[in-house]
Amino acid sequence: VRAELGANWSSTPVRLEMQATSRNWLGFSDTVTKSVELDKQELEPLPQLSRVGTAARTVQPGQEVELQVRTAMYHLDECAQTTAYISQRWRVAVLWYLWDDATSFWMPLGLTRLTSVGAREPNKAIFPAFSFRPGTTQSFRVTAAFSTTSPGIVLPEVFFNLTVTGADPPVVRILGPHRVSEQCEFDMRTAAIQDGNWPTATADDWIRQWSCVSGPCAGIPALAAANGSYTGESLFVPGQILPAGLYTFSVSVMHKNETTGVHGVANLTLEVLQRGPNPVTVSTPWAADEVLPRQAS
């Protein structure tokens, strides 16, 4: 081609059009055509780099993520004027980068907390569950070069984009009585909070906000002092504060480092009686220090 173009070689674009046709045993066929523009600059050889799988995907916060690329190289001995490279030993170096919004810079994965690229499998990056915050997007850039590639050469690159779904609310349950007398004091607290987005959270990592959503609760000291919404590990109600009736208490729970505002809610319905609840009665003959043979009601 260069010989035919002669003096017009540098100013004439050269495009190669390739066509591939596949046919199955039923006689159906499909043809795809690809055009490639020839870069006429004299560049040193570079490895081929391609992405395995889709460029964009959506993942759950608790899902393990695996990204993978594939590298290849041309047989240099089949190309003209490459005798100087044939005897060299080519090793492909694959580099992974994560986009950092704070610095607007591609950070090498080795400089981040995500050190998932191993020496044995540099073409693969594996991130354990909960590596990424819920409701965020993560962008990755991968480049490839030979160990002898000169600095400043534009390297082949591919990109991955991850969308991490929003966090599920924590699962919370209130521990407390369902029936009390007007004279009795009581307290309510939360059972062990379950949240897959914060699997290692301890009891001190949660913010609990208590409220009374139904019933005359204005007399409860903790709620009155906090304008009806009390933040604390538990809610204490002194005796002789609540008149007889039905009450609904609510607690909203959120991790102290949560930035998306996702919180879990639990309710507890309480009946306050003018007198205490019925005492336990034994339905079968029984005497002190004897084993209870059947059931109590």
RAMOJO-V267130 format. One record per residue. N is the residue number from 0. RES is the residue in one small letter. SS is DSSP state (2 for helix, 1 for strand, 0 for the rest). D_LAST is the distance of its C-alpha to the last C-alpha in Angstrom with 1 decimal. Layout:
N/RES/SS/D_LAST
N/RES/SS/D_LAST
This chain:
0/v/0/99.1
1/r/2/100.3
2/a/2/103.8
3/e/2/103.9
4/l/2/102.8
5/g/2/105.2
6/a/2/105.6
7/n/2/102.8
8/w/0/100.2
9/s/0/98.6
10/s/0/98.6
11/t/0/97.4
12/p/0/93.7
13/v/0/93.0
14/r/1/90.0
15/l/1/89.0
16/e/1/87.3
17/m/1/85.4
18/q/1/84.0
19/a/1/81.7
20/t/1/81.0
21/s/1/78.4
22/r/1/78.4
23/n/0/76.0
24/w/0/76.8
25/l/0/76.4
26/g/0/79.2
27/f/0/77.3
28/s/1/78.3
29/d/1/77.5
30/t/1/79.8
31/v/1/79.0
32/t/1/81.6
33/k/1/81.6
34/s/1/84.2
35/v/1/84.7
36/e/1/87.2
37/l/0/89.2
38/d/0/89.0
39/k/0/92.6
40/q/0/92.1
41/e/0/92.7
42/l/0/89.3
43/e/0/88.2
44/p/0/85.7
45/l/0/82.0
46/p/0/79.0
47/q/1/77.3
48/l/1/73.7
49/s/1/71.2
50/r/1/67.6
51/v/1/65.1
52/g/0/62.7
53/t/0/62.4
54/a/0/63.4
55/a/1/60.4
56/r/1/56.8
57/t/1/53.3
58/v/1/50.7
59/q/0/47.1
60/p/0/46.5
61/g/0/44.7
62/q/0/47.4
63/e/0/50.1
64/v/1/53.6
65/e/1/56.7
66/l/1/60.2
67/q/1/63.2
68/v/1/67.0
69/r/1/69.8
70/t/1/73.2
71/a/1/76.5
72/m/0/80.2
73/y/0/83.4
74/h/0/85.8
75/l/2/88.3
76/d/2/91.1
77/e/2/91.1
78/c/0/92.0
79/a/0/95.5
80/q/0/96.4
81/t/0/93.3
82/t/2/95.1
83/a/2/94.4
84/y/2/90.6
85/i/2/90.5
86/s/0/90.8
87/q/0/88.1
88/r/0/84.6
89/w/0/82.2
90/r/0/78.6
91/v/1/76.3
92/a/1/74.2
93/v/1/71.2
94/l/1/69.9
95/w/1/66.6
96/y/1/66.2
97/l/1/63.3
98/w/1/64.1
99/d/1/63.2
100/d/0/62.8
101/a/0/63.2
102/t/0/66.7
103/s/0/67.6
104/f/1/68.7
105/w/1/68.1
106/m/1/66.4
107/p/1/66.9
108/l/2/63.5
109/g/2/64.5
110/l/2/64.5
111/t/0/61.0
112/r/0/57.6
113/l/0/57.6
114/t/0/59.6
115/s/0/58.7
116/v/0/62.2
117/g/0/63.2
118/a/0/66.6
119/r/0/66.2
120/e/0/65.1
121/p/0/66.8
122/n/0/66.6
123/k/1/62.8
124/a/1/60.4
125/i/1/56.8
126/f/1/54.2
127/p/0/50.7
128/a/0/47.6
129/f/0/47.2
130/s/0/50.9
131/f/0/51.5
132/r/0/49.7
133/p/0/47.9
134/g/0/50.0
135/t/0/53.3
136/t/1/56.4
137/q/1/58.3
138/s/1/61.9
139/f/1/63.6
140/r/1/67.3
141/v/1/68.8
142/t/1/72.4
143/a/1/74.5
144/a/1/77.8
145/f/1/79.9
146/s/0/80.2
147/t/0/83.9
148/t/0/83.3
149/s/0/85.3
150/p/0/83.6
151/g/0/83.6
152/i/0/83.4
153/v/0/81.1
154/l/0/78.4
155/p/1/76.5
156/e/1/73.0
157/v/1/69.9
158/f/1/66.9
159/f/1/63.1
160/n/1/60.8
161/l/1/57.0
162/t/1/54.6
163/v/1/51.2
164/t/0/48.5
165/g/0/46.4
166/a/0/43.3
167/d/0/39.8
168/p/0/37.5
169/p/0/35.2
170/v/1/31.6
171/v/0/29.4
172/r/0/25.7
173/i/1/24.3
174/l/1/21.8
175/g/0/20.2
176/p/0/17.4
177/h/0/16.6
178/r/1/15.6
179/v/1/17.3
180/s/1/18.9
181/e/0/22.6
182/q/0/23.2
183/c/0/21.6
184/e/0/23.8
185/f/1/22.7
186/d/1/24.6
187/m/1/24.7
188/r/1/26.5
189/t/1/27.3
190/a/0/26.1
191/a/0/29.0
192/i/0/31.5
193/q/1/33.0
194/d/0/36.5
195/g/2/39.0
196/n/2/41.8
197/w/2/41.1
198/p/0/39.8
199/t/0/40.7
200/a/0/39.3
201/t/0/37.5
202/a/2/35.1
203/d/2/38.1
204/d/2/39.8
205/w/1/37.6
206/i/1/38.2
207/r/1/35.0
208/q/1/35.5
209/w/1/32.7
210/s/1/32.7
211/c/1/30.8
212/v/1/31.6
213/s/1/30.0
214/g/0/29.2
215/p/0/31.2
216/c/0/31.2
217/a/0/34.7
218/g/0/33.6
219/i/0/32.1
220/p/2/34.8
221/a/2/34.9
222/l/2/35.2
223/a/2/37.7
224/a/2/39.9
225/a/0/40.0
226/n/0/40.7
227/g/0/37.3
228/s/1/37.2
229/y/1/36.2
230/t/1/37.1
231/g/0/35.2
232/e/0/32.8
233/s/1/29.9
234/l/1/29.4
235/f/1/28.4
236/v/1/27.4
237/p/0/27.9
238/g/0/25.9
239/q/0/27.3
240/i/0/29.0
241/l/0/27.0
242/p/0/26.7
243/a/0/23.7
244/g/1/23.7
245/l/1/23.3
246/y/1/25.0
247/t/1/26.0
248/f/1/27.2
249/s/1/29.4
250/v/1/31.0
251/s/1/34.2
252/v/1/35.1
253/m/1/38.6
254/h/1/40.5
255/k/0/43.0
256/n/0/45.9
257/e/0/45.0
258/t/0/48.1
259/t/0/47.0
260/g/0/44.4
261/v/0/41.6
262/h/0/38.2
263/g/1/34.6
264/v/1/32.2
265/a/1/28.4
266/n/1/26.4
267/l/1/23.1
268/t/1/21.8
269/l/1/20.3
270/e/1/19.1
271/v/1/20.4
272/l/1/19.0
273/q/0/21.2
274/r/0/18.5
275/g/0/15.7
276/p/0/12.3
277/n/0/9.8
278/p/0/8.9
279/v/0/5.9
280/t/0/5.6
281/v/1/6.4
282/s/0/6.9
283/t/0/10.2
284/p/0/13.2
285/w/0/13.4
286/a/0/16.1
287/a/0/17.1
288/d/0/18.5
289/e/0/17.2
290/v/0/15.7
291/l/0/12.1
292/p/0/13.0
293/r/0/10.3
294/q/0/6.7
295/a/1/3.8
296/s/0/0.0
